[in-house]
């Protein structure tokens, strides 16, 4: 069995405090998570790749023991004790904190431990201790973490209340323990909370003010044999939100390539005329006036990233809206965007002039036009139930997350760092094929009672 490990432990007397986790994955029964890691066919294939061996040093150390039929010496170690005594029938949480300069942004926590279990874990942790407890300070507050070493690797551990928290970074250990203590009971087998406020930064402020989107999106999971599937979710809205349900056509799906990593469509209130003066007046109106205004489907998309010859990476992203900009308005908006953001912005009509594309990348224009001309497959070729959900006849939001495409693309980028002109070895190609087997998830949301309620479908295409 692969055990809880980590590769670096750095303690500092002062740390920058994070308010909340940006992403929280919670599983009602941690034993089910272990069963999935051991029995899921996709995971079994993934364990055989070199990519898994590298990932093991990053994320899986915090998830406990993972299957390895060649290892028969794992009994008695801390990870196994945690799994045997703590994970079964206990809520288990994996937190991601979006903060720079962390040793590791991930923290792992187990909730609702009994007092006898806590006492037993304290004894085990004591036997793994490397030095005395370390003090972490922030202003007038102080926290204690216990440095431990497992298989020559170092972790920060904290036992408090009914929670056990672990991370490679001591500050993350503290944040994970506090987030664990605040976690509410799960209605379904699993839950993902996406904190829009911490992930989107200034954009989240604009979404709150002009749309009425609150900070947390909640995605519900159900256990299906040896996997978990997204079955729905919700996003809270402020009482004076400006969203309403409209008809989403398939036009924009026909413009986006089948390997699109992310699509987020929103029924957005916009003025009748899109010249700059009208937009300025429109933005001074109340949310209720926005709600009564014309709503159009505005779609943000992400097609991956391109490594530039001069160094660095450019994200291939853009916006799609219905074609309502004349040539003069397109020129005005291009000039405004360039003055505001300092980068060249392209605004172009695509798909027989039915859609307007806004992007910073000429490569995006080329790919969208090729998709419109059916030279490359589009999202219209996805499974029928997913397509219907994204082009719903009465909705406020549509989301597509193609994690397999995104992860496979990240492997490509990683290889290109030092191997620009070299072909990918067979091991890399095999790992990418396995990643592409991960299902994409489509979410369709309707506004009702100051929240967006999501339905979900998933599939591979």
N, C-alpha and C positions, 0 to 999 in steps of 0.2 A: 504493500500500500504506500502511495505517496503521502507524505506527512506534511503537517503545517510547518512551513519553512519561511524564511525571509532572508534577504542578503545584506541588509544594512540597518544599523540602529544608531540614530543620531539624536541626542537629547540636548535641548537648549533651555536656558533659564527663562527666556522670554519668547513667546510665540504670538503670531498674528491670529486673532480668533475668527473662526468662521461661524456665521449665524446658524445655518441649517445645511443639511446635505442637499446636493443638487439632484441626485437620483437615489432613490431608496428601493431596493428589491426586497420584499418580505415574503417568506414562505411560512404558512401556518404550521406545518409539520416538518421540521428540519430533517427527520428521518426519510421523508419522501424525496427530499433534495438529494440525499446521499444515494438512495435507491436509483434515482434518475441518472446520476453521475456514473453509477456502476453498471446500469442495465440498458441505457438508451443506445440503440444501434449506431446513431450518428456519432455519439460520444466515443463508442468503441473504435470506430474508424479514425476519429480525430486523435485519439491517444497514440496511434501508430505513426503520426507525422512528426517531422522535426519541429514544425510550428508549435505543437503542443509542448514539446520539451522546453522551448523558449518561454512560452506563456506560463508554464509551471512556476517559473521564478518570479512572476509578476503578480498574478491574480489568484491562481488556485491555491497557493499556500494558505490563504485565509479561508478557504472553503472546506478545510479538513482533509481527511484521507480520501484519496482517489484510487481507483482500481489499478492494481499491478500484480498479475498472477505470478510474476517471477519473485516477488518479495514476500517472504514468509516470516520476517522478523519484526513485524510492526506492533505486536501485542505489547501492552504495557506503556506505550508512549502517550504523551499528553493528548495528541490529536484523537487517538482512538478512545481515550477516556471521555473526551468531550462528546464524541459521536455516540458512544454507547450510553452514557448517562444523561447527556444534556440535549442533544439534537432531537431525539425521539419525542414526538408529541409536543415540541416546544417551538414557538415562533422564532424564526431565524432571519437575520437581516444582513444585507450587504449594502453599505453606504458608499457613495462616491461624492467627494467634496471637491468643488472646483476652486482651487486655491493654488497659486504659484509657489514654487520652491518647497514642495512637500517631498519627503523621501518616497512616500506612496500616497495617492489620493483615496485608496480604498480602505474601509474599515469593516470588520465583521463582528456581529454581536448575536448572542443567544439570550432570549428573554424568558421570564417566568421560571427561573431556576428555584428549586426548593432550598430551604436552609441546609438540610443534610448534603445536598449536591454542592452547594456553595462551600461548605466546610471541607468536603472531599477535594474539590478543585483547588482550594487554598493550599492544602497539603502538597498536592502535585506541583503546583506552581512554585511553591517554596523550594522544592527539590531541584527545580530548573533555574532558580534565580542566579544571576551573574554578579549582582552587587545590591546595595541597599536601594529601597524605593527612591525614585527621583521626583523632585518637585518641579512642576510646571506652573509658571505664574503668568497672569494677565491682569494688569492693574492691581486691584486689591484681592483678586481671587487666586486661590492656589489649588492645584490638583496633584494627586500622586499616581504614578504608574510604576509597575514592577517590570524591570528588565529581565527577560528570560532568554535562554539559549536552547535551541532544539537542533540536533544534527549539525552543529557548528554554525547555525544561523540564529539571528537575534530578532526578538520581537518585544513590543511593549504591550503589557497586559493590564487590564483593570477590572476588578471585581467590585461591584457596588449595587446595593439593593438586591434585585433579582436578575441582574444582567452581567454577562461576561463579555468584554470587548477586547479585540485584538487587532493590531495593525503593525506594519513596519515603522510607521511614523507615530511617535508618542502623542503628538497633538491630535492626530486622527483618532487614536485610541480613545482619548477623552471625549471628542465630539461624538464618536460612535456610541459610547456608553450613555451619554446624555440623550442622544437621539433614540436609543433603545428604550430608555426609561419613559420617553414621551410617546412611544408608538402605541397606537390604538388597536383593539382587536380586529382581526381580519374577517370580512364577511364571506370571502371565498377562499380557495386553496392558496392563492397568492395575490400579491398586489405590487404594482410599480407606481411610485409617486415621483413625478417629474416637477421639480421646482423651477418654474419659468423665470421667476424673479432672479435667481442666482445664475441661471444659464444664459439668459438673453440680455442681462444688463440694462442699458439704456433703452433698448427696444421694448423690454417688458414694461417700462414706465409709459411709453407711447401706447402700447396695447391696452394698458389699464385705463389710460385717460380717454383715448378715442374709441376704443372698442368695448371696454368694460371687462376685460379678461382678468380674473384673479390669478394668484400666484401658482397654484398647484393643479396639475392634471393628474388624475387617478386612473390607472389601467388595471382591470381585474383579470386574474388568471385562474384557470381551472386545470386540475391534474387530469391528464389523459394517458392512462397506462404508464409509459416511461417518459413522458414529456409534459410540459405545461403549455397551454394555449391561451392566447388573449381572447377573451369573450365579450369584452365591453369596457365601459369606463365612463368618466364624467369630468367636466371642467366647470368650476363655479364661475358665475358672472356676477358683476355688480348689479344692483337693482336698476340702475339707469343705463344699462348696457345698450349698445346700438345695433346689435345683431338681429337678424331675422332669417327665416328659412326661405330659400329661393330654389329655382330649378338650376341644377348643374348639368350642362351638356357634356358630350364626349369630345368636343372639339379640342380641348386642351390635352386630353389623353392621347389624341392622335398626333399631337405636336411633340410629345416627350418620348425619348427612346426607351426601349424595354429595360435597359440596364440603369435607369434612373435610381439613384440611391435614396432620395427623400423627396417627397412632394407634400406640401401643406397648402390647401386651398381654403380660403375664407370668404364668406359673403360680406363684402366690405362696402360700407356706405361711401358714395362718391358724388361730387356735384354733377349737375347736368352737363355743364361745359368744363373742360379740363384746361382752360387757360389759367395762367398763374394768378390773376386777380380773383377769379371765381373761387379758386382753391383757397386763397387767403381768407376770403369772406366765409367760406364754408367751415374752415377750421375754428372760427370764432363762435360758431353756433353751439347750442346745447346738445348733449347726447340724445335727448328725445327728438330734436330736430333731425339729427343724423339718422335716427331710426326710421323716420318718415321719408328719408331721402331715397334716391335710386340706389340699389345694391347690385354690385357686380362681383363675379367670381374673380378673385385675384389669387394667383398661384405662385408660391415660392418653390423653387426646385434646386436640387443639388445633383450634379452629374459626376462628381468625383473631383479630383485635383490633377493638375499638370505640373510636372517638375520643369522649371524654366532653365534655359541654357545658361543664363547669367547667374543662376543660383536661386534658391527659394522655391516656393510652391504657390501656384495660383488656384484658388477654388473655382471650379466651373459651375457658377450659380446664376440665377436670373429670376425674373418675374414675368408671368404671362397675364395679360388682361384682354378683355374683348377690345377689338379695334375701334376706338373712338377718338383717336388723336389724328388731326390732320398734319400735313408736313410741317407747317409753321409751328404748331404746338410741339411736335417732336423735337424740332430744333431748339425751341425755348427750354424745354425740359432737359435736353442734353446739356445745354449750357449751364443751367441751374445746378444740375447734379455735379458737373465737373467743377464748378466753383465751390460747391459745398463739400465735396469729398476729395477733391484734388486728383481724381482719376478720370480717364476718358470713359464716357458712358455711351453705349450704343442703344438706340431705340429704332426698331425695325419691324415692319409689318411682315408676317410670315403666314404660311398655310393659306395661300390665295387671298391674302390681306384680311383674313377673318380674325386674326389674333395679333396683338402687339407684344413684342418681346423687348425686355429691358435687361441689359447685361453689360458687364465690363470685359467680356471675353469674345474675341472674334471666333474662337473655336466653338463656343456655344452656339453662335449664329449658324455656323456651318453644319453642326450636328442637328440642330432643330430643323433647318431647311431640308436636310437629307431625310429626316424622319417624316416631315410633312409630305415629301415626294415619294414616300414609301420605299426609299432606297435601303433603309435599315428598319428593323422591327420597332413598333411603337407600343405604348402601354395598352392600346386597344387589343393587343394579343394576349393579355393576361386572362386568367380564368374568369368566366362570365359572372360569377357571383361577386368577385372582387371588383370587376369593372362596374357592375351595377351599383355597388356601394359607393364608389368614388364619383360616379356621375349621377347621384341620387336626384330624384325629381323634386324633393322637398327637404333641403338640408341647409345647414349653416357652415359646415366645415367638413373637409375630406383630408385624410392623411394616408400616405403610403410610406412604409418603412421597409426597405429592402436591405436587411442587415447582411445577407450573404454577399450581395454585390459590393456593399461598402467594405466589408472585411477583406474580400478577395482583392479589391482595388488597393487597399492599404498594404497588402503583401507585395503587390506590384511596385508601389512607391518605395517601400522599404528595400526591395532588391535593387532599384535604380540608383540608390544613394551612392554605392561604390561600384556598380556594375552596369553603367549606362549602355555600353555597347555589347554586353555579354548576354547570350541567351539564358533563359531561366533553366535551372537544372530540373530533372524529373521530380525531385522531392517537392520543389516549390509548386510545380504544375499540379501535382497530386493534391497538395494541401489546398490549393485554390478550388479544385473540383469539389472537394469535400465541403468547403465553405459555401460554395454556390448551391449546395443542397439544402441550406437553411431556408425555411419558408419566409416569404415576404408577408407583411401584415397590412391590411387595408382597414381603415376606420372611417365610418361615416357618422357625422354628428348632427343632431337636430336640437334646436333651441326649445326648451320647455321649462317654465318655472325658474327663470334666472340661472339656468345651467345648460350646458351642452351635454346631451346623453349620447354615448357612442355605442354603435354596433360594430362587430368585427368579423372579418373573414381573413383566411390566410391560405397561401398556396405557393407553389414553386413554378416559375415560368422563365 
